Amino acid sequence: MAVIVPAPSYELTAEQRYEFDLNGYIVLRNHYDDDVIAQLHEGIDELQAIPLDYDTYRKLGIASYHLAPAITDRNHPFWTDNGEEGHVRRVDHAICGTDKFDYIVGDKVLEDIHTTLTGSPIFISATYYIEKVGPAAGGGLHNGGFPMDRHIHYGYDHTNQRFSCSSTKSVVILSDMTQVENGPFAAIPGSHKANFACPFDMTDASKNPMAVPVFAAPGDVIVFSEGMTHNAFPVTKDSVRRSVFFNYMPAINRDNLPHQHMSMYPDHVLSRLEDSLHLLTSPGYI
């Protein structure tokens, strides 16, 4: 299949470049309007309504965050003991189970930003949502500049004057996270360049004096380096917190097999998103 990579049209401002390099994240305010927000909520509803059935999940190509052992075992308790139907709190490979997230796949601004941050062509390596129903724990802080991990490493190529990040994410905010009680995104600014492991409590952002809440409203998008220490603050209210995550990584640049591309996504997704194959496939190689 021939894949054409569109030329970038959106450029990060000098302020955004500086902020991302310094902190490890930027926030795009009011990036999506109410109609898109509603559509993304519908997508989560669709994913949660998919029957918890081994064959259905395998056929669609979707998974769950804790599903690695279950995806090859139809007798795994996940398929029978996951609680009330329709309340799976995270579904990975989400675009395999709903077309409501396609709007994010086709978002040229996000594509251009992540291409800039990667410093090379990119592919979408993960798509998922996270839902938390309060009160709920925030989860453990993770990642950081040390020890260096080539899969999530933040870098800047001074020779060519460009970013060279190996993994960046967009978090599309769907719920009110303008108050710490609502469990906003948690970050340790600058930790993507840290030379030491964090000596503070990593089990809960609210217990770590270096972690700060990144307040955001529905429609905002947090773009961050996966190498930055992050997670979320606890949800202490009786509220539902939803967000959609898209992960971007460098695509293989060499193309030794012309018109042959590989993909982790099943054919039904590639057919539906034919105009975005440059983001869903990588060139073949020998």
Helices and strands as residue ranges (DSSP letters): H 14-23, E 25-28, H 34-49, H 54-60, G 70-72, G 77-79, E 90-92, G 94-96, H 102-105, H 108-118, E 122-133, E 156-157, E 162-163, E 168-173, E 185-187, G 191-193, G 205-207, E 212-214, E 221-225, E 230-232, E 240-250, E 261-262, H 267-272, G 274-276, H 277-280, E 282-283
